[in-house]
Amino acid sequence: MKERLKVIRKSLSLSQAAFGRRLGVTGAGISKIESGDRGITEQMTLAICREFNVREEWLRTGNGEMFLDFTEDEFSKAAATLSNDTFVRSLLIEYCKLDDESKKLFQDFINKLSDNMRGQK
């Protein structure tokens, strides 16, 4: 489970501190779990599944898909918690509909745009 915890965190691009904050633990606590110095409690397992929309079976066994599927309505509600901006919510929803190749192209575009904007400062 410790390896799968790390896979979840990395797939969400979260630091140990940011991941831990969402679960009410410190980054050091997450580090200890990932290194195997501390086990994952039942309460922590359930919190991870609830907070990050992770399939419990995947977290426990590695079987199946990592994340639960959202309906578009559920995703819209989740996106609304991230931003009040309707453009940002729509962007998140449409991004999630893209195939992996299109997501990569979009990410490359955003990275290039960001690099160009930094260069103008």
N, C-alpha and C positions, 0 to 999 in steps of 0.2 A: 504493500500500500504506500510505503514511503516514496517509491519511485513514481507511482501514479499521481501522488500529491504534487510532486515536482513537475510532472507533465502538465497537470491542470494549471498550475501557477505560470509556467512558461507559455502555455498556449494562450493565456489571458494577458501575457506581457506584464505581469505584476512582480514587483520586488517581494522579497520575503516579508518586509515590513508592511507593505500595502496589502498583501494577501492576509497577513495576520490581523491587521486592523479590522478588516471586514469580518473576521471571526472572533474578535475580542481577545486576541493573544498577541504577543510581541513577535517581532521578526526573529528574535533569537529563539523563541519557542518553535517557530516554523523551521528554522535551521536545524534544531535538535531533532525534530521529527524526520526531516529529509535525510539527515545523516544517520538515522537509526538509533540515536542516543535516547530518544523518547518514543513511545508508541502512540498510536492514534486512538484516542478514547472513542467509545460509542457515541458520546455527545458530540465530539469533534467530527466524526464521520457524518452524522446527520446534519450538522451545521454546514459542512462543506457542500453536501448535496443540495441543501436548501439555498444557500447563499449563491452558489455558482452554477445552479441548474445541472448538476452532475447526476448521472444515473448511479444509484447506489450499488447495483450489481457490478458495474464497471469498476467503481472505486474499490470494492471488496475483492473482486476476482480478476478484473481485467477483461471480462467477457462483455461483448456487445459494444455499443457506441458510448463514447465518453459523456456526451451531453444529451440531455432530453431535448426533444424537438419542441419548438415554440410554434404556436399558431401565429399568424400575422397579427391578430388582435392582441395576443399575449405579448408578443414582441413589441408592439406599439406601446403597450402599457409599461413594459420594462424600459423602453427607450425614453419614455416620458419622464422617468425618474432621473435620467441622465441630463436632460436639457428641456427647457421650456420652448426652445426654438423649433418651430415646425419643420424648417429646412433640415436641421440636424437630425431630427427624428426620421424624416423621410429618407435622408441619406443613409442612415444606419439600416433601415429596413431594406432599401434597395441593394445596398452592399451585401447584405446577408443572402440575397437571392442569387448573387453572381456565382458562376462556377469558379473553381480554384484558379484557372488560368486568368480569368477576368479580374479576380481579386488581386492577383499578383501584378497585373498591368496597372490597376488602380493604385495599389500601394507604391509602385515605382513612380507613377505620376505624382502622387502626393509627396513622396520623398524628394523628387526633383524640384517640385514647386517650393517646398520648404527650404531646400538648399539655396535656391535662387533668391528667396526672400531674405535669408540670412546674409547672402552676399551683397544685398542692396543696402544693408544697414551700415 
